[in-house]
Amino acid sequence: MSTTSLTNRQYLFKSRPEGMPDRSHFELRTSPVREPGDGEIIVRTRYLSVDPTNRVWMSDVKQYMPPVSAGEVMRAGGAGVVESSRHPDYRAGDLVTGLLGWQDYNVGRPEEIPFLAPLPKLDAPLSAFLCPLHLTGGLTAYFGLFETAKPKAGETLVVSAAAGSVGSLVGQMGKIAGCRVVGIAGSEAGCKYVTEELGFDACINYKTEDVAKGLERECPNGVDVDFENVGGEILDAVLDKMNLYGRVAVCGLIATYNDKEPRPGPTRFPLILMQRLRVEGFIVSDYHARFPEAVEKIYGWMKEGKIKWREHVVEGLENAPEALQMLFLPNKVGKLLIKVSD
């Protein structure tokens, strides 16, 4: 195939934000797509995943991967299709996922495209491989809940950011495990979504109700497991309700990602001692060798109707900076995606 007529749009990371990122922190460049050489492929991006980790990568802080550097294509997970191949293991039309970045095309050797992998042939839409079947969605929920939090039937599980891509799946998996599941979300729409569609037992709207009072009402027997996606004041409120030997799985702390100065530690930190809590952070990539196990389990639950999900799709790569800002809006429900091409 000739690529002479193809143009690649790329958002290059320009500067580190203090507070909420916006367009000024990126530079949009366009260039022709070159022909693939021997052993190379061309991947066209179809969807990009928008995740809190995108914001973490923009900060020069200690983290699980090197931060994005100025002049690099903005890092992001994505799903795409092989447009052209001169590599024996890939054919035109193959569907793949990887860190495709904020751009239309990747050209290079497959091992040069971070985490590039062919998709398993499952009866699921392509976008599902960026939510229930993706590492920043269902796989994070699966390993964070079952390996870090280790819920038991009859326990109470609290999930913050409950209407988001990870939290909504954690709650459903908690119900599969036999837990009472209480969500915390930032809108009435989000609370209705997780209780009426996903089967959570209750949900607290932190925008209209004091979280501590809501937990007192909805968790009469205390909290055994906290799947923490938010941090800040919400984490303090949950710590105050934790039972003896409770577990806190720290998945994210999105409440702090735009802070200009470090926050003080949790005010209820002494309860970790008094209640003998286990607080453990985890990164889903640590379980890379077990990803097929999680995909098989989650896909089975999807086919049984036990796992549902919703997508919030932003049309067009040109709207990527605004899509990133939407992560921090309380009324967003479901998995946030950018549709780059058909």
N, C-alpha and C positions, 0 to 999 in steps of 0.2 A: 504494500500500500504506500502511496506517496503522501508525505506529510507537509508538502510545500504550502498547502493552503491552510494548515492548522496554526492557530495562535494560542500561546499559553499565557494566561493571566496568572500572576503570582503576587500574593501579599507578602512583602518582606517586612520582618520585624525591624522597627526603626529605633525605638527608645523605650526604656522601662517606665511604666506608669506609676504615679503616686496617687492612689485612689482608683477610681473607675477608669478602665481603659477606653479609648475612643479612637476615631480614625487618625488622629494625629500621631499615634504610636505605630502606624504602618505606612508602607509605601507600596502603591500598586504599580507593577511593571508588566509590560507585555513583550513577548519575543516569539519568533517562529519556533515551531516544534521541529527538531532535527530528526533525521532518519536514524533508526536504531542500528547499531553496529553488531558484529558477531557476538552472540551471547547476551544480547540486550532485548528489552521489551519496551513497549509504550503502554502505559496504563492511563486510561481516561477516568477521572474522578466522577462518580455519580452522586454520592452522598458524603458529607463530612459530619462527624460527631462533634457536638459542642458540649464540653464538660468542664467542671470546676478546675480540673488539672491544667486546662489551657491557661487559666489565669496564674496558676502556680508557676508554670514554665516561664512566664514573663518576668518573674521576680528573681533577683540575684540573692537567693537565700539557699540554705542547705536543704536539699531535696533529693528524691530518689533517682532523678536523672539530671544531667547538666541543664541549666536553664538555656532558653533560646538566646542566641547571640545576635547582635545587630547585624543586619544584612542577610540573615538566614530566612528561608521561607517559614512563615509561621507554622509551628508544629500542630498537627491534629490528626486524629485517627479518621480513617475513611474507608469507603467501599467503592470499588470501581471495576472496570472491565478492561481486559487486555485488548487493545486495538490492533497491535501488530507485534509479532514475535520473531526473533532470530535466536531463540533459546529452546533447546530440545524439550524442556519440561513445561513449557507454556505454549498455549495456542490462542489465536485470535478468538475472542468470545468468552474466554475463561473469566470467571468472577473471582475477585481477590479482595482481601482487606489488608490494611497496614497503616503506617504513619504516612499518609499521602500528602498531608500538609494543605495549606490554603492555596491551591493551584488547580488548574484544569488537567494538566498532564504531568506524569513522571516518565522520564526516559532514562534507562540505565540497566545495569545488570540486576537481576532480582535481589541478590544479596546486598546491593547498595541501597535498596528501598527499605527503610527500617520496618522490621516485623512483617514484611510481606508474606502472605500465605494464601493459597487457594482456598476457596470456600467449599465446605462439604456440600454434597448434593442432597439438600433437604427440601421438603415441601414448605418453604417459607419465603416471604417477600425479601428482596435484597436489604431493605431498611431494617428488617429484624436482626440482621447480622451486626447492626450497630446499637442494638438495645438488648432484648432478652438473651441473644446469643453472642453478645460482645463482651470484651473484657471490662469496659467501663460501664456495663449495665448488669446483665444477668450473672456474669462470671464473678464480678465484684460482690454482688449480693450473695451468691452461693457460697463462696469461700469465706467471706467475712462473717456470714451468719453461722454456717455449719462447722467451720474450722476454728474460727476465733471466738465466737460467742457461745457456741455449743448449746443451743436451746433444748429444753426438755418439755415434753408434753405437760400441760397444765400451768406452765410458767407464764408470766406477763412480760411481753416484749414491747418496748417503746421504740419508735422509729421517727427520727426527725427528718425534715425535708421529705415527708412521706409521699407527696404527689410527684416527686421527681423520678428520674429514670431508675436510679438505684433503690431509693426508699420504697417506691411502689412495688418493686419486685421482692425486696426483703420482707415486706409485710405479707405478701402472698405466700412466700416460702415459710414464714413463721406460722401461718395458718396450716400449711401442709404438715408442719412439725407438731401441731396440736397446741399452739400457744394462744393466749389472749393477746391480741395485737392492738396497740393504741398508737395512732399516728399523730404527728405534729406538723401542721402545714400553715401557709400564710394567706389562705383565701378560703371563702366558703365553697367556691367551685372545687378547689383541691380537696377539701374535707369531704364533700359529697362524692367526688370521684372515688376516693379510696374506701369509703364505707359502703356506698351504694353499688359500685361496679366491681370493686376488687375484694370486698368481703372483710375489710378491717372491722374490728368490734367497735371502735370509736376513733374520733379524731378531734384534736384541739386546734383551734384557729388562734395562733399566737398574736395575730394582729388585732383581734377583738376581745381576747380573754387573757387573763393572767395565767401563764402556763402552770405555775405551781398549784393554783386552785383547780385548774382543769385536771391535773394529774391526781390530785386528792380525790376528785370525783370519779375519774375513770379507772384508777388503779387502787381500789380499796384494799388490796392485799399487797401493795407495794410493787416495785419493779425488780424483776430478776435479770433482765437483759436490756441494755441500751445499745441500739445501733446508731452511732453518732455521726451525723453528716453536717452539723451546723456549728457546734461549739458555742462559746460566749455564754450569754445569760440562759439560753435554753439548756445547755449542758449543766449549768449550776442547778437549775430547777429539777432536772432529772436525777442528779446525784443526791439531792435531798430526799428522794423517794426510794433509793435503791435498798434492796434487802441484803441481809447478811450473805456474803459470798456471791454477790451479783457480779455480772460481767459487762464491761463496756468495750464494745468493738469500735475503735476510732477509724472511720472511713474517710471523713473529710471535716473541714472546719471553715466552711465557706463564709461564715459571718465575719471572719477576720481577714479574708484575702485582699480586701481593698484598704485595710487599715494603713495609715501612714506611719504609725508608731506601734511597737509591740504592746499588746494588752497585758494587764496583770493576769496571773494564773487564775484558775477557777477559785471562786471565793469559798466553795464548799469542798475544797481539796482535802481537808482533814477527814471527811467521811470515807475517803478511800482507805484510810487506816482503820477508823472505827468500825466500818462495816466489812472490813477484809475484802474489799473489791479487787477484782483483777481488771486492769485497764490496759488494753493492748491495741497498738496501731498495726495496720497491715497494708501491704501493697499487693494488688492482685497478680502482678507479674511474677511474684515469688512462686506462684503455683503454675507456671507456664507448662510444665511437664504434664499437669493434670487437666489442662483445658479440655481435651476430648471427653473426659469423664463428665465435666460440668455441662458441656454442650449436649451430651446424650441425655442427661437427667432433665435439663431444662426443656429440651425439645419434646421429651416425653410428656412433661407436664403441660406444655403448650397444646399438644395434640389431644390431651385429656380435658382441656378446658380449665385447668387449674391455674394457669398463668396467662394473664392478659396484659396488654400494654397499650399505651396511647402515644402518638407522635405529634410533636409541634414542629412543623416543617417551615423553614424560612426559604423562600425561593431566591436562588441566584447567589453565586460566589461574591458578587459585588456588595452584598448585604452582610458579609461575614462580621465586620466590626460591630454592627448593631446586634447581630445574633449573639455575640459574646456578652454584650451588656444585658441581654434578656435573661441570662443565667441568674442574675441578682434581683429579678423582679418576683415578688411573692405570688403573683397570679398566674405564673407559668405552670402548666400541667403536662406531665408526660416527658418523653424524651425529646430534647431539642436537637434538630438536625438542620443542615443546610443542603438543599437540593441543588447540585452544581450542574447536572446535565440529565437528559432523559435516557 
